[in-house]
């Protein structure tokens, strides 16, 4: 009797183990779609420092969040980000902006030592999410600082992208929103490529006051005591 029970127990254990494996499939890993940016060709193109790029706190995690109809957020059960979403955003924007400006002189902040930018981009992304029945939405704001430290552009951006509801389609839609943001940003940067050179204003050198020419002195007449008053000069 005991001999017959052992194979049955082993069989049940195997079936339960297979069932357990089927219910705990590993979650899919996702990265933002950066499109197909080409390689910039100009090694002496426009010099741009991109960043700091600040991302909303709720996006600084590996969890892929889903926006619900009531506005709340919940973690996706079938996928998560493959690494840092913030780093993905930085790299996507860098490649897109460099390609659109056709310049290899686009760098992420902090700029390397000795790099003198034409423009610095201060970018803040306050929202980037979507849901099964909610469109992908991107809210951002940028400021463009020229080489003289002056704010040349300050803009708030709101973008939306529809999708078919699947997690993969949502991630693709979010990547497309960042591509659209890059396109608008590059268009705002292009007019600043032809700034006049930064020349230091020199104070005029103080010139010595011209010397006043001395007028010839006329000797004073002095009387000589004689029988007659004679004046000698």
Rosetta blueprint (number, residue, H / E / L):
1 X L
2 X H
3 X H
4 X H
5 X H
6 X H
7 X H
8 X H
9 X H
10 X H
11 X H
12 X H
13 X H
14 X H
15 X H
16 X H
17 X H
18 X H
19 X H
20 X H
21 X H
22 X H
23 X H
24 X L
25 X L
26 X L
27 X L
28 X E
29 X E
30 X E
31 X L
32 X L
33 X L
34 X L
35 X L
36 X L
37 X L
38 X L
39 X L
40 X L
41 X L
42 X E
43 X L
44 X L
45 X L
46 X L
47 X L
48 X E
49 X E
50 X E
51 X E
52 X E
53 X E
54 X E
55 X E
56 X L
57 X H
58 X H
59 X H
60 X L
61 X L
62 X L
63 X E
64 X E
65 X E
66 X E
67 X E
68 X L
69 X L
70 X L
71 X L
72 X L
73 X E
74 X E
75 X E
76 X E
77 X E
78 X E
79 X E
80 X E
81 X E
82 X L
83 X L
84 X L
85 X H
86 X H
87 X H
88 X H
89 X H
90 X H
91 X H
92 X H
93 X H
94 X H
95 X H
96 X H
97 X H
98 X H
99 X H
100 X H
101 X H
102 X L
103 X E
104 X L
105 X L
106 X E
107 X E
108 X E
109 X L
110 X L
111 X L
112 X L
113 X L
114 X L
115 X L
116 X L
117 X L
118 X L
119 X E
120 X E
121 X E
122 X E
123 X E
124 X E
125 X E
126 X E
127 X E
128 X E
129 X E
130 X E
131 X E
132 X L
133 X L
134 X E
135 X E
136 X E
137 X E
138 X E
139 X E
140 X E
141 X E
142 X E
143 X E
144 X E
145 X E
146 X E
147 X L
148 X L
149 X L
150 X L
151 X E
152 X E
153 X E
154 X E
155 X E
156 X E
157 X E
158 X E
159 X E
160 X E
161 X E
162 X L
163 X L
164 X L
165 X L
166 X L
167 X H
168 X H
169 X H
170 X H
171 X H
172 X H
173 X H
174 X H
175 X H
176 X H
177 X H
178 X H
179 X H
180 X H
181 X H
182 X H
183 X H
184 X H
185 X H
186 X H
187 X H
188 X H
189 X H
190 X H
191 X H
192 X H
193 X H
194 X H
195 X L
196 X L
197 X L
198 X L
199 X L
200 X L
201 X L
202 X L
203 X L
204 X L
205 X L
206 X L
207 X L
208 X L
209 X L
210 X L
211 X L
212 X L
213 X L
214 X L
215 X L
216 X L
217 X L
218 X L
219 X L
220 X L
221 X L
222 X E
223 X E
224 X E
225 X L
226 X L
227 X L
228 X L
229 X L
230 X E
231 X E
232 X E
233 X L
